[in-house]
Amino acid sequence: MNILMVGPDPRAKGGMATVLSNFQKYYSHPEHRLFFLSSWSGEQKWRTEWRAFQMIRHIIREEQIDVVHFHVAQKGSFFSKGALS
């Protein structure tokens, strides 16, 4: 199964970024492949969101993604990621 995780840049500060960073470093499964798309970074917030908006369909098609997992928070984060789905 190919899984796309969408959320903050794993190098950013915060709980969701830490979770994504740990998935990148430690998750391994012979039948599952993880892909990551940053939808937020502390330095270039709007640029990163715009790039994610442009790239998501391409990644889903090219990598034959089965599941998209959005890491969201309340308020603005929820609505901006809602635009990606």
Secondary structure, 3 states (H helix, E strand, C coil): CEEEEEEECCCCCCHHHHHHHHHHHHCCECCEEEEEEEEECCCCHHHHHHHHHHHHHHHHHHCCCCEEEECCCCCHHHHHHHCCC
